[in-house]
Amino acid sequence: MTPELLVPAYGHRSLAEVLPALLTALGVPDHPEQGNELVIEPARAAALLLVDGLGSELLRRYARDAPFLAGLPDVGPVTVGFPSSTSISLASLGTGLPPGVHGILGVAFRAETGDLIETLKWRSHGVPYPVDLRKRLPPEQVQPRQTLLERAEAAGLDVTVVSKAEFGGSGLTRAALRGGRFRGTYALGDLAAEVITALAGPGKHLCYGYHADLDLLGHLHGPGSLPWRLQLRQIDSLAALLAEHLPADAVLVITGDHGMVQVDRAIDADHHPALQEGVDLLGGDPRSRHVYARPGAQDEVLAAWRGVLGDGAWVVSGEQAIDEGWFGPVDAQMRARIGDVVAAARGGTAIVRTEVEPALARLPGQHGSLTADEQFVPLLVARRS
């Protein structure tokens, strides 16, 4: 059975509502709740651990490999937003805004300068020699809204970001997670140590922690593979360790940025003439593509992509995607970043680019679309018993 399209629950139960709920629990009211249905009980200190690739459906299927996580109260599930990929999700989490407002609208999208920007490494995309775009397209201008970490810091909270050392000062960190002090890590041990340390001492503390390797192994070996399951077991131990070391008046919240699906059908946009005709730029990722048409060619491009992909993707005009709420409300200045045609993959289909994205094209695990497997992530809450 082909999964049904799942429009994210922006303003109610999405990643954008997680930090506002946590700030409220810490006694720092954020902007009006706008229907936020997420409620976390009050605490003096809080850690938010984001596990890249931890989808609700995957956690349910492999609960035996994560007994601690599976046994925690789940305030979720929540939807992550579209596209359901890391850079978009982290921006929604960090700003409390949907993609159409914060403007990080794809793993790769067309910026106002005409550059196709790859947002994970903040460099040019689709060119033979990618260049760093942090000077040409400063992250603070591409995503100009105040982050919730900045807001928390301004309200007097002690704010810490704990993530891989290589992400310190990265374009995505600057765009989505600026604010507070950054603590770089290299393995599970120092990730745990930094989160535990960040919550110690008097006063109000907020710590954001990030773990990347479940997503990595899902991409490389497939979600549910033996390497992926063994990594999930390590994350389960990490979560139990963090919960064990929580101060009595602190809370640990655990979520993900997307789920993942196994690819069983790859369509190569770099070697399919019908998918190239009338196309100026092609952004997005294998499960969610922004197609930027040449002037006057939008209708032909839409028809061609629908014809080739068939029931392997939901293929709509950019305007239809906006009208149906795929990106949430869209600010006028962000509209040009959305493709003239938008394709969201269904089932196990991936729209790959073997020439431009050769490594990505080979991966058996992918995410980015509007299926339940990719959209739903848990919102687990742990306190010291």
C-alpha positions as CSV (number, residue, x, y, z in Angstrom):
1,M,0.0,0.0,0.0
2,T,1.3,3.4,-0.9
3,P,1.5,5.8,2.1
4,E,-0.8,8.7,2.3
5,L,0.5,12.3,2.2
6,L,0.9,13.7,5.8
7,V,0.8,17.5,6.0
8,P,2.9,18.6,9.1
9,A,0.9,19.9,12.1
10,Y,2.6,23.3,12.2
11,G,1.5,25.5,15.1
12,H,0.1,22.5,17.0
13,R,2.3,19.4,17.1
14,S,5.5,20.0,15.1
15,L,9.2,20.4,15.9
16,A,8.7,24.1,15.9
17,E,6.6,23.8,19.1
18,V,9.1,21.7,21.1
19,L,11.4,24.5,22.4
20,P,8.6,26.9,23.1
21,A,7.0,24.1,25.3
22,L,10.4,23.5,27.0
23,L,10.9,27.3,27.6
24,T,7.5,27.5,29.1
25,A,8.4,24.6,31.4
26,L,11.5,26.6,32.5
27,G,9.4,29.6,33.3
28,V,10.3,31.6,30.2
29,P,7.1,32.2,28.2
30,D,7.8,32.4,24.5
31,H,5.7,34.0,21.8
32,P,1.9,33.2,21.9
33,E,1.4,29.5,21.8
34,Q,-0.7,29.6,18.6
35,G,-2.4,26.3,19.4
36,N,0.7,24.5,20.7
37,E,-0.5,21.2,22.1
38,L,2.8,20.1,23.6
39,V,2.9,20.4,27.4
40,I,6.0,19.7,29.5
41,E,5.8,19.9,33.3
42,P,7.8,22.7,35.0
43,A,11.5,22.2,35.7
44,R,14.5,24.3,36.8
45,A,16.9,22.9,34.2
46,A,16.3,21.0,30.9
47,A,18.3,19.1,28.4
48,L,16.9,18.5,24.9
49,L,18.6,15.6,23.1
50,L,18.0,15.4,19.4
51,V,18.9,12.0,17.9
52,D,19.3,12.4,14.2
53,G,17.1,9.9,12.4
54,L,15.0,8.8,15.4
55,G,11.6,8.3,13.9
56,S,8.6,7.3,15.9
57,E,7.7,4.4,13.5
58,L,11.3,3.1,13.7
59,L,11.4,3.3,17.5
60,R,8.1,1.4,17.7
61,R,9.3,-1.4,15.3
62,Y,12.6,-1.8,17.1
63,A,11.5,-1.1,20.7
64,R,13.3,-4.3,21.9
65,D,16.6,-2.6,21.0
66,A,15.7,0.5,23.0
67,P,13.8,-0.6,26.1
68,F,14.6,2.6,28.1
69,L,13.4,4.9,25.3
70,A,10.4,2.8,24.5
71,G,9.4,2.9,28.1
72,L,9.5,6.7,28.5
73,P,6.3,8.8,28.5
74,D,5.8,10.2,24.9
75,V,4.3,13.7,24.7
76,G,4.5,13.2,20.9
77,P,4.6,12.1,18.3
78,V,5.2,15.3,16.5
79,T,5.7,16.1,12.8
80,V,9.0,17.5,11.7
81,G,8.0,19.6,8.7
82,F,8.8,19.6,5.0
83,P,11.2,18.7,3.7
84,S,11.9,16.2,6.5
85,S,15.6,16.5,6.5
86,T,18.1,17.7,9.1
87,S,18.9,21.3,8.1
88,I,15.2,22.1,7.8
89,S,14.2,20.4,11.0
90,L,17.0,22.0,13.0
91,A,16.0,25.4,11.8
92,S,12.4,24.7,12.8
93,L,13.5,23.4,16.2
94,G,15.9,26.3,16.8
95,T,13.6,29.1,15.7
96,G,10.2,27.8,16.7
97,L,9.0,28.7,13.1
98,P,7.8,26.6,10.1
99,P,10.1,26.3,7.1
100,G,8.1,28.9,5.1
101,V,9.0,31.5,7.7
102,H,12.6,30.7,8.7
103,G,13.5,30.1,5.1
104,I,15.7,27.0,5.3
105,L,13.5,25.3,2.7
106,G,15.6,22.4,1.6
107,V,18.9,20.5,1.8
108,A,19.6,22.5,-1.3
109,F,17.6,25.5,-2.5
110,R,17.9,28.5,-4.7
111,A,19.0,31.6,-2.7
112,E,18.2,35.2,-3.7
113,T,21.7,35.5,-5.3
114,G,20.8,32.7,-7.7
115,D,23.2,30.3,-6.0
116,L,22.0,26.8,-5.2
117,I,23.0,26.5,-1.6
118,E,23.6,23.2,0.1
119,T,22.6,23.9,3.7
120,L,24.2,21.0,5.6
121,K,27.7,22.3,4.7
122,W,26.7,25.8,3.6
123,R,28.4,25.6,0.2
124,S,27.5,25.9,-3.4
125,H,25.7,22.9,-4.9
126,G,25.5,21.4,-8.4
127,V,28.8,22.8,-9.5
128,P,32.1,21.0,-10.2
129,Y,34.0,22.8,-7.4
130,P,31.7,23.7,-4.5
131,V,32.8,26.7,-2.5
132,D,32.0,27.9,1.1
133,L,29.1,30.3,1.0
134,R,29.3,31.7,4.5
135,K,30.7,35.0,3.3
136,R,28.5,35.3,0.2
137,L,25.4,34.2,2.0
138,P,25.9,34.8,5.7
139,P,23.7,32.4,7.7
140,E,22.4,35.2,9.8
141,Q,21.0,36.8,6.7
142,V,19.6,33.7,5.1
143,Q,17.9,32.9,8.4
144,P,17.5,36.3,10.1
145,R,14.9,35.4,12.8
146,Q,16.0,35.3,16.4
147,T,16.6,31.8,17.6
148,L,14.9,30.4,20.7
149,L,18.4,29.8,22.2
150,E,19.1,33.5,21.8
151,R,15.8,34.3,23.4
152,A,16.4,32.0,26.3
153,E,19.9,33.5,26.9
154,A,18.4,37.0,26.8
155,A,15.8,35.9,29.5
156,G,18.7,34.9,31.8
157,L,19.0,31.2,31.2
158,D,22.4,29.5,31.1
159,V,22.3,28.1,27.5
160,T,24.7,25.4,26.2
161,V,24.8,23.7,22.7
162,V,26.5,20.3,22.7
163,S,27.3,19.0,19.3
164,K,30.0,17.5,17.1
165,A,33.1,19.7,17.3
166,E,33.2,20.1,13.5
167,F,29.8,21.9,13.7
168,G,31.1,24.8,15.8
169,G,30.7,27.9,13.7
170,S,29.2,26.0,10.8
171,G,26.7,27.7,8.5
172,L,23.8,25.6,9.8
173,T,24.7,26.1,13.5
174,R,24.9,29.9,12.9
175,A,21.6,29.9,11.1
176,A,19.5,27.6,13.3
177,L,21.2,27.2,16.7
178,R,23.0,30.4,17.4
179,G,23.0,31.5,21.1
180,G,24.6,30.2,24.2
181,R,28.0,28.6,24.5
182,F,29.1,25.8,22.1
183,R,30.7,22.6,23.4
184,G,32.3,20.4,20.7
185,T,32.3,16.6,21.1
186,Y,33.9,13.6,19.5
187,A,32.1,10.5,20.9
188,L,29.3,9.4,23.1
189,G,31.4,9.8,26.2
190,D,32.0,13.5,25.9
191,L,28.5,14.1,24.6
192,A,27.1,12.7,27.8
193,A,29.7,14.5,30.0
194,E,29.0,17.9,28.4
195,V,25.2,17.5,28.8
196,I,25.5,16.4,32.4
197,T,27.9,19.3,33.2
198,A,25.6,21.8,31.5
199,L,22.8,21.1,33.9
200,A,24.9,21.2,37.1
201,G,24.9,24.1,39.5
202,P,22.3,26.6,40.7
203,G,20.1,28.7,38.4
204,K,18.2,27.9,35.3
205,H,19.9,25.9,32.6
206,L,18.9,24.9,29.0
207,C,21.1,22.4,27.1
208,Y,20.7,21.3,23.5
209,G,22.5,18.1,22.7
210,Y,22.9,16.4,19.2
211,H,23.7,12.9,18.3
212,A,24.3,12.2,14.6
213,D,25.3,8.5,14.1
214,L,21.9,6.7,14.0
215,D,21.1,8.7,10.8
216,L,24.5,8.0,9.4
217,L,24.2,4.2,9.8
218,G,20.6,4.4,8.5
219,H,21.8,6.1,5.3
220,L,24.8,3.7,4.9
221,H,23.1,0.3,5.8
222,G,19.4,1.0,5.8
223,P,17.0,1.7,8.7
224,G,16.5,-1.4,10.8
225,S,19.8,-3.0,9.6
226,L,22.0,-4.7,12.2
227,P,24.4,-1.8,12.4
228,W,21.5,0.6,12.8
229,R,20.0,-1.5,15.6
230,L,23.2,-1.8,17.5
231,Q,23.6,2.0,17.3
232,L,20.1,2.4,18.6
233,R,21.1,0.3,21.6
234,Q,24.0,2.6,22.3
235,I,21.7,5.6,22.1
236,D,19.3,3.8,24.5
237,S,22.2,3.5,27.0
238,L,23.2,7.1,26.5
239,A,19.6,8.2,27.3
240,A,19.5,6.1,30.4
241,L,22.8,7.5,31.6
242,L,21.7,11.0,31.1
243,A,18.5,10.4,33.0
244,E,20.4,8.8,35.8
245,H,22.5,11.9,36.2
246,L,19.7,14.4,36.0
247,P,19.4,16.8,38.9
248,A,16.2,16.2,40.9
249,D,14.5,19.3,39.5
250,A,15.6,18.8,35.9
251,V,14.0,17.2,32.8
252,L,15.5,15.4,29.8
253,V,13.5,15.6,26.6
254,I,14.5,13.4,23.6
255,T,13.3,13.8,20.0
256,G,14.4,13.3,16.4
257,D,14.6,15.4,13.3
258,H,13.0,12.9,10.9
259,G,12.5,9.1,10.4
260,M,13.8,7.2,7.4
261,V,12.7,4.7,4.6
262,Q,14.4,2.0,2.7
263,V,14.9,2.8,-1.0
264,D,13.7,0.2,-3.5
265,R,13.3,2.3,-6.6
266,A,15.8,5.0,-7.7
267,I,15.0,7.3,-10.6
268,D,18.1,9.2,-11.9
269,A,17.3,12.8,-12.7
270,D,20.8,13.3,-14.1
271,H,20.2,10.6,-16.8
272,H,16.6,11.0,-17.6
273,P,16.0,13.5,-20.4
274,A,12.4,14.2,-19.6
275,L,13.4,15.3,-16.0
276,Q,15.9,17.7,-17.5
277,E,13.8,19.4,-20.2
278,G,13.0,23.0,-19.2
279,V,14.8,22.7,-15.8
280,D,17.1,25.5,-14.8
281,L,18.2,24.2,-11.3
282,L,17.4,21.1,-9.3
283,G,17.5,21.3,-5.5
284,G,16.3,19.4,-2.6
285,D,17.3,15.8,-1.8
286,P,16.4,12.3,-3.1
287,R,13.0,12.3,-1.3
288,S,12.1,15.9,-1.8
289,R,13.0,17.9,-4.9
290,H,12.7,21.6,-5.7
291,V,12.6,21.9,-9.5
292,Y,13.3,25.4,-10.7
293,A,12.0,25.8,-14.2
294,R,13.2,28.1,-17.0
295,P,10.9,31.0,-17.7
296,G,7.7,29.9,-19.3
297,A,8.4,26.2,-18.9
298,Q,6.7,25.4,-15.5
299,D,3.6,23.7,-17.0
300,E,5.8,21.5,-19.2
301,V,8.1,20.6,-16.4
302,L,5.2,19.7,-14.1
303,A,3.7,17.5,-16.7
304,A,7.0,15.8,-17.4
305,W,7.8,15.1,-13.8
306,R,4.4,13.7,-13.2
307,G,4.6,11.5,-16.2
308,V,8.0,10.0,-15.2
309,L,7.4,9.6,-11.5
310,G,3.8,8.5,-11.7
311,D,2.7,7.1,-8.3
312,G,6.3,7.2,-7.0
313,A,5.9,10.8,-5.9
314,W,3.4,13.6,-5.2
315,V,4.4,16.1,-7.8
316,V,2.7,19.5,-7.6
317,S,3.4,23.1,-8.5
318,G,5.1,25.3,-5.9
319,E,1.9,27.3,-5.5
320,Q,-0.1,24.1,-4.8
321,A,2.5,22.9,-2.2
322,I,2.2,26.3,-0.5
323,D,-1.6,26.4,-0.6
324,E,-1.8,22.9,0.9
325,G,0.5,23.9,3.7
326,W,3.5,21.7,3.0
327,F,5.9,24.5,4.3
328,G,3.5,26.1,6.7
329,P,2.8,29.9,6.1
330,V,5.3,31.2,3.6
331,D,6.7,34.7,3.9
332,A,6.8,36.6,0.7
333,Q,10.6,37.0,0.6
334,M,10.9,33.2,1.0
335,R,8.7,32.3,-2.0
336,A,11.5,32.3,-4.6
337,R,13.4,29.6,-2.6
338,I,10.6,27.1,-3.3
339,G,10.7,25.3,-6.6
340,D,8.3,26.0,-9.4
341,V,7.6,22.3,-9.2
342,V,7.9,20.3,-5.9
343,A,8.2,16.5,-5.8
344,A,7.8,14.5,-2.6
345,A,8.6,10.8,-3.0
346,R,6.2,8.1,-2.1
347,G,6.8,4.5,-1.0
348,G,10.5,3.5,-1.4
349,T,11.1,5.9,-4.4
350,A,14.2,8.1,-4.5
351,I,14.9,10.8,-7.1
352,V,18.7,10.6,-7.2
353,R,21.4,12.5,-9.1
354,T,24.3,10.1,-9.8
355,E,26.5,12.8,-11.4
356,V,25.9,15.7,-9.0
357,E,25.3,13.7,-5.8
358,P,27.0,10.4,-6.4
359,A,27.6,9.4,-2.7
360,L,24.0,10.4,-1.8
361,A,22.6,8.5,-4.7
362,R,24.0,5.2,-3.5
363,L,22.6,5.3,0.0
364,P,19.9,2.7,0.7
365,G,18.3,4.8,3.5
366,Q,16.7,8.1,2.7
367,H,14.3,10.7,4.1
368,G,12.8,14.1,3.2
369,S,9.2,13.4,2.2
370,L,5.7,13.5,3.7
371,T,5.1,9.9,4.8
372,A,4.5,8.9,8.4
373,D,7.8,7.0,8.4
374,E,9.6,10.2,7.7
375,Q,7.4,12.8,9.5
376,F,6.7,11.4,12.9
377,V,9.3,11.7,15.7
378,P,8.8,11.0,19.4
379,L,8.9,13.6,22.2
380,L,10.1,11.5,25.2
381,V,10.3,12.9,28.7
382,A,12.6,11.6,31.4
383,R,13.0,12.7,35.0
384,R,15.0,11.2,37.8
385,S,12.9,8.8,39.8
